[in-house]
Amino acid sequence: MRADARRNREAVLDAAGELFARRGDAVQMDEIAERAGLGVGTLYRHFADKRALLAAIIGRRFEAMTALARAAAEAEDPWVAFETLLYGYLESAESDAAFRFALLGPEEPSWNDIVAEKTDFAAITERIVRRAVDAGRLREDFRADDFVLITRGAMANMTGAGGWRRYVSLVLEGVRGPQR
């Protein structure tokens, strides 16, 4: 991708992130183009529709989340690895309302556009979860999909005053394995 095209794409993602964070699904593509200082045709050259744009917002965050997951996987203690990933993911999401909207909003993202980012993160998360289950630190029926359930529930509780942390604390008590 040419340097100017890359700059335009990043400007669209920044503008979309800001607008989605403030106004949610009511944002129109022409508003995003205007905020980015670009024509609507330029926006559509990069993103065919709102679903593709939401996927790109998620993809950008998943790159950082994958680096976080790799670092968490290095922890010797499987519970520490799991908790590091979970809290790091949620702390990152807490400061990114556009990411939360893209995941939880009414419009389903175009997941096909970010297969590589999602696959990398999911594989590392699976390994972390498997280690914690095998060590008895997570209950034996816990799966990587349950990580997604916990994070989505916590993100739905990111309404201020740290309510998501209380939610996660309560959930973790329910998913811990016999080896504490």
trRosetta pair geometry for C-beta under 8 A, 3 or more apart (Angstrom, degrees):
i j d omega theta_ij theta_ji phi_ij phi_ji
1 5 4.9 -124 -179 92 94 119
1 6 5.0 119 116 -63 118 88
1 9 7.3 -17 175 -5 152 143
2 5 4.5 88 59 9 85 106
2 6 6.9 -150 93 -8 42 86
3 6 5.6 -54 -148 35 31 113
3 7 6.4 32 153 -19 65 104
4 7 5.6 -50 -147 36 35 113
4 8 6.3 37 152 -20 65 104
5 8 5.6 -51 -147 36 33 113
5 9 6.3 36 153 -21 64 104
5 46 7.8 163 -174 -83 87 105
6 9 5.7 -53 -148 35 31 112
6 10 6.4 28 154 -15 64 106
7 10 5.8 -57 -148 40 30 109
7 11 6.2 33 152 -22 65 106
8 11 5.6 -53 -147 35 31 113
8 12 6.5 33 154 -19 64 103
8 36 7.5 78 -162 157 63 128
8 38 5.8 95 -149 -98 100 147
8 42 5.6 -99 -174 171 138 123
8 46 6.8 -165 116 -47 101 139
9 12 5.8 -53 -152 34 31 111
9 13 6.5 28 151 -16 65 106
9 46 4.9 170 -106 -134 86 143
9 56 8.0 -121 -178 -171 101 148
10 13 5.6 -54 -146 39 34 111
10 14 6.2 36 155 -20 67 105
11 14 5.8 -53 -145 37 30 111
11 15 6.2 27 157 -16 64 109
11 36 4.2 111 137 -161 97 99
11 37 6.6 -72 175 45 142 94
11 38 6.4 126 101 -27 130 122
12 15 5.9 -58 -145 41 28 108
12 16 6.0 26 157 -18 66 110
12 32 6.3 56 -156 151 77 110
12 33 7.3 -7 -114 -96 96 55
12 36 4.8 -3 -86 -97 50 161
12 38 6.7 -48 -71 35 92 145
12 42 7.7 -159 -64 121 124 94
12 43 5.4 147 -120 -120 131 81
12 46 5.8 160 36 73 161 150
12 47 6.8 -171 145 0 146 124
12 53 7.3 -105 148 -128 111 109
13 16 5.8 -54 -140 40 28 110
13 17 6.1 33 158 -23 63 108
13 53 7.7 -174 -101 -159 64 82
13 56 5.9 -112 -101 127 110 117
13 57 6.3 165 -152 -87 91 70
13 60 6.2 106 -173 -39 146 155
14 17 5.8 -55 -148 34 26 113
14 18 6.5 24 156 -16 62 107
14 36 7.2 125 64 -108 87 89
15 18 5.9 -58 -151 37 30 110
15 19 6.2 19 157 -10 66 111
15 32 5.2 128 115 -163 113 68
15 33 7.8 142 104 -67 155 11
15 35 3.8 147 -155 102 118 109
15 36 3.9 -107 -9 -62 150 81
16 19 5.9 -62 -142 44 29 104
16 20 5.8 26 162 -17 69 111
16 27 7.4 138 -143 129 66 150
16 32 4.8 22 -82 -137 79 128
16 36 7.9 0 -28 -55 74 118
16 53 5.4 -140 -143 174 162 123
16 57 6.4 -122 108 -68 118 120
16 98 6.9 107 120 -151 73 137
17 20 6.1 -55 -137 40 23 106
17 21 6.1 26 160 -22 60 111
17 57 5.8 153 -85 -127 89 117
17 96 7.6 -54 -162 -160 118 86
17 98 3.6 -104 -148 -15 69 172
17 99 7.8 10 -134 -37 104 66
18 21 5.9 -59 -151 34 24 113
18 22 6.6 10 157 -9 61 111
18 35 6.9 -155 71 164 122 146
18 98 7.2 -26 -33 -60 22 131
19 22 5.9 -64 -148 42 31 104
19 23 5.8 -33 177 33 70 109
19 27 4.4 110 141 -119 117 144
19 31 6.2 143 -142 122 156 114
19 32 5.9 -129 34 -92 152 77
19 35 6.0 -168 -49 -5 123 167
20 23 7.1 -83 -122 60 19 68
20 24 6.4 50 -164 -115 59 20
20 25 7.9 39 -136 -68 84 37
20 27 5.8 -94 -78 17 58 149
20 54 7.8 137 -115 -102 157 83
20 57 7.2 -42 41 -90 157 169
20 97 7.4 180 108 116 79 86
20 98 4.5 89 77 -127 115 85
20 101 4.8 -175 157 86 107 150
20 102 6.9 39 153 -55 157 80
20 105 7.7 -76 -167 -57 112 154
21 96 7.8 -109 -95 180 123 43
21 97 3.5 97 -139 85 95 115
21 98 4.5 -61 -53 -53 92 76
21 101 6.5 -149 -88 -8 44 135
22 97 7.9 96 -45 102 41 143
23 26 4.9 -89 157 62 104 105
23 27 5.1 121 84 -56 116 91
24 27 7.1 174 86 -8 31 93
24 101 5.8 -156 -120 -138 66 130
24 105 6.4 165 -159 -120 88 118
25 101 7.7 -168 -49 -177 69 113
25 105 5.5 150 -61 -173 103 123
25 106 5.5 -18 -64 40 159 107
25 107 6.0 146 -120 -14 115 109
27 31 5.6 -124 -162 74 78 133
27 32 6.4 76 160 -54 116 96
28 31 4.8 98 61 1 78 104
28 32 7.4 -144 98 -6 44 85
29 32 5.6 -52 -153 33 38 114
29 33 6.5 39 151 -19 68 103
29 40 6.4 86 126 -145 99 102
29 43 6.0 158 178 123 98 144
29 44 7.3 57 168 -67 142 87
29 47 8.0 -158 -132 93 115 114
29 49 7.8 -88 -74 -148 139 42
29 50 6.5 -121 -66 -70 99 86
29 53 7.7 178 -110 -25 92 153
30 33 5.5 -49 -147 35 37 113
30 34 6.3 39 153 -20 66 104
30 40 5.1 -28 -108 -91 74 127
31 34 5.7 -54 -148 37 32 112
31 35 6.3 31 154 -19 66 106
32 35 5.8 -55 -147 37 30 110
32 36 6.2 24 155 -14 64 111
32 43 6.2 115 97 -131 105 146
32 53 7.3 1 178 -152 173 158
33 36 5.8 -62 -147 42 28 108
33 38 5.1 -97 -162 82 77 82
33 39 6.2 -20 177 142 129 17
33 40 4.4 -138 -2 -88 172 56
33 42 6.8 131 -138 61 108 91
33 43 4.2 -98 -85 -29 101 136
34 37 7.6 37 178 -72 32 28
36 43 7.0 134 44 -83 145 104
38 42 4.2 -98 171 73 121 138
38 43 6.1 139 99 -48 122 83
39 42 4.9 103 61 0 77 100
39 43 7.4 -138 102 -2 46 85
40 43 5.4 -49 -154 33 42 116
40 44 6.4 36 152 -14 70 106
41 44 5.8 -59 -146 42 32 107
41 45 6.4 42 152 -29 65 101
42 45 5.6 -47 -150 25 33 116
42 46 7.0 20 155 -7 61 104
43 46 6.2 -71 -163 41 32 102
43 47 6.2 -41 167 45 72 99
44 47 6.7 -82 -120 71 31 59
44 48 6.8 54 -161 -121 74 31
47 50 7.9 65 148 -89 123 20
47 52 4.4 173 -157 99 81 112
47 53 4.3 57 -172 -67 156 82
47 56 6.5 -92 -95 -6 118 141
48 52 4.9 93 41 -8 80 152
49 52 5.4 103 53 8 63 99
49 53 7.3 -120 108 -2 38 93
49 110 7.6 109 67 -41 99 134
50 53 5.4 -55 -149 38 37 115
50 54 6.3 41 152 -21 69 102
50 107 5.9 -35 116 168 118 164
51 54 5.7 -50 -147 35 31 111
51 55 6.5 34 152 -20 63 105
51 107 6.0 -135 -86 161 75 110
51 108 6.6 10 -128 89 113 61
51 109 5.8 143 -166 -150 71 32
51 110 4.1 96 135 -38 102 93
52 55 5.6 -51 -149 35 33 114
52 56 6.5 35 151 -22 64 103
52 110 4.8 -10 -82 29 56 143
52 113 5.5 121 -138 -59 76 162
53 56 5.7 -52 -150 32 33 112
53 57 6.7 36 150 -20 63 100
54 57 5.7 -51 -153 31 35 113
54 58 6.6 32 150 -14 65 105
54 101 8.0 -112 -130 112 104 83
54 102 4.2 163 -165 -138 87 94
54 105 7.2 -122 -129 53 139 130
54 107 6.1 174 -30 100 159 112
54 109 4.2 -131 109 -103 108 90
54 110 7.3 122 63 10 90 73
55 58 5.6 -56 -150 40 34 111
55 59 6.0 39 150 -25 67 107
55 102 7.6 173 -62 -173 23 123
55 109 4.1 136 -72 177 72 107
55 110 4.4 -76 -29 60 143 73
55 111 6.4 -162 -117 -80 119 25
55 112 7.9 -32 -137 53 161 50
55 113 4.2 98 120 63 148 122
55 114 5.0 -167 175 -12 97 114
56 59 5.3 -49 -141 36 33 117
56 60 6.4 39 157 -24 64 100
56 113 6.7 -55 -59 131 71 135
56 114 7.3 -180 -87 -65 35 116
57 60 6.0 -51 -152 30 28 111
57 61 6.8 20 152 -10 61 107
57 98 5.4 -111 -164 141 140 109
57 99 6.1 -158 147 -90 100 57
57 102 4.6 -169 84 -64 123 154
58 61 5.9 -63 -154 41 33 107
58 62 6.0 36 151 -26 70 108
58 99 6.5 116 -101 -141 56 77
58 102 4.9 -154 -53 125 93 137
58 103 6.4 117 -103 -65 117 83
58 109 5.7 1 1 -128 142 171
58 114 6.0 -159 91 37 101 172
58 117 7.8 150 121 103 80 138
58 118 8.0 21 133 -73 117 99
59 62 5.5 -52 -141 33 31 114
59 63 6.9 42 156 -28 61 94
59 113 7.0 -91 -46 116 139 91
59 114 3.7 -143 -83 -116 107 126
59 117 4.6 140 -143 24 76 162
59 118 7.9 -66 -101 -38 74 81
60 63 6.1 -45 -164 17 31 113
60 64 7.7 21 146 -5 58 101
61 64 5.9 -58 -163 40 43 107
61 65 6.0 43 143 -21 73 110
61 92 7.1 143 -164 142 102 119
61 93 7.7 73 -177 -92 143 71
61 96 6.1 143 -105 138 132 165
61 99 4.5 69 -55 -113 163 133
62 65 5.0 -54 -138 42 39 116
62 66 6.0 47 158 -28 69 99
62 114 6.6 117 30 171 148 129
62 117 4.0 101 98 159 132 114
62 118 6.2 -57 -146 -74 162 51
62 120 7.7 121 153 64 108 101
62 121 5.2 -99 -163 -32 99 143
63 66 5.9 -49 -150 28 27 112
63 67 7.1 26 150 -14 58 102
63 117 6.0 -63 -60 -129 68 116
64 67 5.8 -53 -155 34 37 111
64 68 6.5 39 147 -19 66 105
64 92 6.5 178 116 -155 124 147
65 68 5.3 -52 -150 37 36 116
65 69 6.3 40 150 -23 67 103
65 89 5.8 51 -136 -116 108 87
65 92 6.6 -171 -85 82 83 158
65 121 5.4 25 107 -119 109 132
66 69 5.5 -48 -145 34 34 113
66 70 6.5 39 152 -22 64 101
66 117 6.9 -125 -34 -158 134 69
66 120 4.9 19 -128 116 139 116
66 121 4.7 -102 -83 -78 84 80
66 124 6.6 127 -147 16 71 144
67 70 5.7 -49 -150 32 32 113
67 71 6.6 31 152 -16 63 105
68 71 5.8 -58 -153 38 31 110
68 72 6.3 31 152 -19 67 108
68 85 6.7 126 132 -127 97 63
68 88 4.6 -178 -172 135 130 136
68 89 6.6 163 107 -69 146 65
68 92 6.9 -113 -49 -31 160 147
69 72 5.6 -53 -144 38 32 112
69 73 6.3 39 155 -27 65 105
69 85 5.5 48 -113 -124 68 113
69 89 8.0 39 -67 -68 87 106
69 121 5.8 141 -5 -142 155 68
69 124 4.0 108 139 110 126 137
69 125 6.0 -68 -135 -60 136 71
69 128 7.0 -121 -161 -23 89 138
70 73 5.8 -52 -150 29 29 115
70 74 7.3 37 150 -28 58 99
70 124 6.1 -78 -70 -130 57 152
71 74 5.9 -50 -165 18 37 116
71 84 7.5 -115 109 144 88 132
72 75 6.0 -30 -174 -3 49 113
72 81 5.0 110 157 -160 82 65
72 82 7.7 121 166 -60 124 12
72 84 4.0 177 -124 97 99 112
72 85 4.0 149 128 -60 173 83
72 88 6.5 -145 -63 21 123 143
72 128 6.3 12 116 -108 111 145
73 81 5.8 61 -110 -154 30 124
73 85 7.8 52 -49 -65 66 122
73 124 5.7 -99 -50 -166 138 100
73 127 6.2 33 -128 97 125 120
73 128 5.5 -108 -95 -75 80 98
74 81 7.6 164 51 -108 34 104
75 78 7.7 152 100 -89 101 17
75 80 4.3 -139 168 103 143 106
75 81 4.0 -168 58 -71 114 76
75 84 5.9 149 -32 6 146 146
76 80 7.4 27 60 53 58 132
77 80 3.9 74 76 8 107 112
77 81 6.8 -174 90 -13 55 82
77 137 7.9 121 168 -89 83 158
78 81 5.5 -51 -148 33 35 115
78 82 6.4 34 155 -18 66 104
78 128 7.4 152 -157 -168 76 61
78 131 4.2 -157 -121 129 116 98
78 132 4.1 175 151 -86 111 59
78 134 7.5 -159 -108 60 166 83
78 135 4.3 158 28 22 147 147
78 137 5.0 171 92 24 108 145
78 138 8.0 -105 135 -6 116 94
79 82 5.7 -53 -148 37 34 110
79 83 6.1 28 157 -13 68 109
79 132 5.9 107 -80 -129 50 106
79 135 7.5 -119 -34 93 80 133
79 137 4.1 -138 -66 -170 96 142
79 138 7.8 162 -101 -43 77 77
80 83 5.9 -56 -139 44 28 107
80 84 5.9 34 158 -24 64 110
81 84 5.9 -55 -144 35 24 113
81 85 6.5 22 157 -15 61 107
81 128 4.9 -149 136 -143 113 102
81 131 6.5 14 65 81 147 137
81 132 6.9 -147 69 -59 102 104
82 85 6.0 -61 -153 37 28 108
82 86 6.2 22 155 -16 66 111
82 128 5.6 151 -85 155 65 106
82 129 6.7 91 -109 -93 109 51
82 131 8.0 -160 -49 76 98 96
82 132 4.5 26 -45 -65 136 153
82 137 7.0 175 13 115 140 125
82 138 6.6 157 -104 -53 169 122
83 86 5.6 -55 -140 40 31 111
83 87 6.0 17 167 -6 69 110
83 172 7.7 46 -103 -126 97 142
84 87 6.6 -60 -137 45 21 98
84 88 5.8 21 163 -17 61 118
85 88 5.9 -62 -139 42 22 110
85 89 6.0 25 162 -22 62 110
85 125 6.7 155 170 -113 151 78
85 128 5.6 71 -13 145 155 171
85 147 7.8 -22 117 -149 122 134
86 89 6.0 -58 -150 33 23 111
86 90 6.4 10 159 -8 61 111
86 147 7.0 -129 -94 -145 93 93
86 150 6.8 -28 -139 113 118 135
86 151 7.2 -145 -144 -76 74 92
86 168 6.9 149 151 -156 122 130
87 90 5.8 -60 -143 44 32 106
87 91 5.9 33 159 -21 69 108
87 168 7.5 126 -88 148 77 162
88 91 5.9 -53 -139 37 27 109
88 92 6.3 28 158 -18 61 108
89 92 6.0 -64 -157 37 25 110
89 93 6.3 20 151 -16 64 111
89 151 5.8 -50 121 -117 132 130
90 93 5.4 -53 -141 40 35 112
90 94 6.2 49 154 -35 65 98
90 151 6.3 -150 -76 -132 90 82
90 154 5.2 -41 -121 123 132 144
90 155 7.2 -143 -129 -66 84 75
90 164 6.3 -171 -177 142 129 134
90 168 6.8 -93 -26 -68 174 148
91 94 5.5 -40 -148 19 32 119
91 95 7.4 17 159 -6 58 101
92 95 6.7 -70 -163 39 31 98
92 96 6.5 -1 152 4 67 122
92 99 8.0 -21 131 70 87 165
93 96 5.7 -81 -142 53 35 99
93 99 5.7 -122 -130 99 73 125
93 100 5.6 103 179 -70 98 92
93 151 7.2 122 -9 -174 161 103
93 155 5.5 -68 145 -101 141 109
93 158 7.2 -139 120 -53 97 160
94 158 5.5 -161 -118 -138 73 132
94 164 7.1 -153 -92 47 109 151
96 99 3.9 32 124 14 119 118
96 100 6.6 146 99 -15 70 84
97 100 5.5 -53 -149 39 38 113
97 101 6.1 40 153 -21 69 105
98 101 5.6 -52 -146 37 32 112
98 102 6.2 36 153 -24 64 105
99 102 5.7 -53 -147 33 30 113
99 103 6.5 19 157 -10 63 108
100 103 6.1 -64 -151 42 29 104
100 104 5.7 -13 168 16 69 119
100 155 4.9 -175 -132 -173 103 118
100 158 6.5 -106 -115 54 157 141
101 104 6.5 -74 -126 56 22 85
101 105 4.6 38 177 -49 68 118
102 105 6.4 -15 -96 14 14 116
102 109 5.8 46 176 -70 92 125
103 109 7.6 -28 -92 -15 42 128
103 152 6.8 -139 144 -108 120 90
103 155 6.7 23 83 106 131 167
104 152 6.5 148 -89 -152 99 89
104 155 6.0 -161 -44 113 136 122
104 156 6.2 165 -135 -80 147 82
108 111 7.9 -48 162 -24 94 95
109 113 7.8 -107 160 43 94 111
109 114 7.6 -15 144 20 129 125
110 113 4.7 56 106 -5 104 115
110 114 8.0 115 95 2 69 88
111 114 6.4 -82 -158 52 45 87
111 115 7.1 80 149 -77 75 66
111 118 6.6 9 -163 -28 94 165
112 115 6.2 -4 -153 -47 40 105
114 117 4.6 -44 -179 44 94 116
114 118 5.4 95 118 -23 91 101
115 118 6.0 -67 -146 43 26 107
115 119 5.8 26 160 -23 67 113
116 119 5.8 -57 -142 36 25 112
116 120 6.4 26 161 -19 63 106
117 120 6.2 -55 -150 33 27 109
117 121 6.6 19 158 -11 62 110
118 121 6.1 -62 -150 41 29 107
118 122 6.0 27 157 -19 67 114
119 122 5.8 -59 -142 39 27 110
119 123 6.3 28 160 -23 64 107
120 123 6.1 -57 -150 31 26 110
120 124 6.8 17 158 -10 62 107
121 124 6.2 -63 -154 39 31 105
121 125 6.1 29 153 -18 67 112
122 125 5.6 -57 -143 40 30 113
122 126 6.2 38 155 -26 65 105
122 144 6.6 95 -164 150 76 143
123 126 5.7 -50 -149 31 29 115
123 127 6.8 29 152 -18 61 103
124 127 5.7 -52 -153 34 35 111
124 128 6.5 34 151 -18 67 105
125 128 5.7 -55 -148 37 33 111
125 129 6.2 31 155 -17 67 108
125 144 5.1 109 119 -148 101 112
125 147 5.6 -149 -180 74 125 166
126 129 5.9 -58 -145 40 28 109
126 130 6.1 29 157 -21 65 109
126 144 4.4 -46 -92 -62 67 149
127 130 5.7 -54 -143 36 28 112
127 131 6.4 31 157 -20 63 105
128 131 5.9 -55 -152 33 29 111
128 132 6.5 23 154 -14 63 108
129 132 5.8 -61 -151 39 31 108
129 133 6.2 29 154 -18 68 107
129 138 6.7 -48 -159 43 70 164
129 142 6.4 -138 -169 126 106 103
129 143 6.8 61 149 -179 148 25
129 144 4.7 -166 21 -80 155 71
129 146 7.8 136 -139 54 140 98
129 147 6.2 -111 -74 -41 129 124
130 133 5.8 -55 -145 38 30 109
130 134 6.0 29 157 -18 66 110
130 144 8.0 -23 -38 -52 80 100
131 134 5.8 -58 -143 40 27 110
131 135 6.2 17 159 -11 64 112
132 135 5.9 -60 -143 43 28 106
132 137 4.4 -85 -163 74 79 110
132 138 4.2 60 126 -6 109 110
132 142 7.6 -46 98 87 109 140
132 177 7.4 170 154 -6 80 127
133 136 7.8 41 177 -69 31 22
133 137 7.6 -86 -63 54 20 69
133 138 4.8 -52 -78 71 63 103
133 139 7.5 -23 -123 87 85 30
133 140 6.0 102 -166 -126 99 41
133 142 5.6 -160 -87 62 110 99
133 177 7.0 144 -131 -66 45 139
135 177 7.6 147 94 59 63 152
135 179 6.3 -108 141 73 74 148
136 140 8.0 -16 -114 -67 59 85
136 177 4.4 -168 173 130 50 137
136 178 5.3 -54 -176 58 112 81
136 179 3.4 85 104 2 113 117
137 176 7.0 -62 174 -153 53 73
137 177 5.1 77 88 34 7 117
137 179 5.5 -59 -72 82 55 101
137 180 7.7 110 -131 -105 66 32
138 142 4.2 -76 151 45 118 155
138 175 5.8 -14 -149 151 86 94
138 176 6.8 -87 -113 -132 42 30
138 177 5.0 33 73 -33 13 105
139 142 5.1 114 64 -29 76 102
139 175 5.6 -115 9 -165 106 53
139 176 6.9 71 -40 92 82 22
139 177 5.0 176 -71 -90 35 67
140 177 6.8 91 -42 -120 62 110
142 146 5.2 -100 -156 49 73 153
142 175 5.6 84 -93 -166 129 107
142 177 7.8 -99 3 -61 128 96
143 146 5.2 116 58 -6 64 98
144 147 5.4 -34 -166 15 50 118
144 148 7.5 52 141 -16 65 94
145 148 5.5 -45 -162 29 46 115
145 149 6.8 49 142 -20 68 99
146 149 5.2 -45 -150 33 44 116
146 150 6.4 45 152 -19 69 100
146 175 7.0 153 149 -124 139 139
147 150 5.9 -55 -152 36 31 110
147 151 6.3 24 154 -15 66 108
148 151 5.9 -58 -144 40 29 106
148 152 6.2 26 159 -16 66 109
149 152 6.1 -59 -145 39 26 106
149 153 6.3 25 158 -17 63 110
150 153 5.9 -59 -149 38 28 110
150 154 6.2 25 156 -17 65 109
150 168 6.8 78 178 -120 106 81
150 171 5.4 149 -128 142 103 154
150 175 7.7 -55 -75 -18 135 156
151 154 5.7 -55 -145 39 31 111
151 155 6.2 32 156 -20 66 106
152 155 5.7 -52 -143 37 32 110
152 156 6.4 35 155 -21 63 104
153 156 5.8 -54 -151 33 30 112
153 157 6.7 17 152 -9 62 110
153 167 6.3 -158 133 163 99 132
153 171 7.0 129 87 -72 142 149
154 157 5.7 -68 -155 44 34 106
154 158 7.0 54 145 -46 66 92
154 164 4.3 79 -172 -163 81 105
154 167 5.4 172 -107 93 68 126
154 168 5.2 27 -100 -63 128 99
154 171 7.8 -97 -61 13 98 148
155 158 5.5 -30 -155 -3 42 120
155 164 7.1 43 -74 -118 22 138
157 163 4.7 -123 167 114 101 104
157 164 4.4 148 93 -87 100 69
157 167 4.7 120 52 -24 167 153
158 163 7.4 -169 -96 63 24 92
158 164 4.9 2 -76 -42 69 136
159 163 6.0 -3 47 35 88 137
160 163 7.2 41 74 -1 43 105
162 165 4.6 -22 177 20 95 119
162 166 6.9 97 126 -17 83 89
163 166 5.7 -53 -157 35 44 111
163 167 6.3 48 147 -22 71 105
164 167 5.2 -52 -149 36 38 118
164 168 6.2 37 154 -19 69 103
165 168 5.8 -51 -146 37 32 109
165 169 6.3 37 153 -22 63 106
166 169 5.6 -53 -148 35 31 115
166 170 6.5 29 155 -16 64 105
167 170 6.0 -61 -155 37 28 108
167 171 6.3 23 153 -16 65 110
168 171 5.6 -56 -143 40 33 111
168 172 6.1 36 158 -24 68 106
169 172 6.0 -53 -145 32 26 111
169 173 7.0 31 154 -22 58 101
170 173 6.0 -53 -159 27 33 113
170 174 7.1 23 149 -12 62 107
171 174 5.7 -65 -161 39 38 110
171 175 6.4 13 155 -6 73 113
172 175 6.0 -67 -139 45 34 98
172 176 6.3 53 162 -47 69 95
173 176 6.4 -35 -146 2 27 114
176 180 6.1 36 167 -97 135 91
177 180 7.8 -173 78 -63 61 59
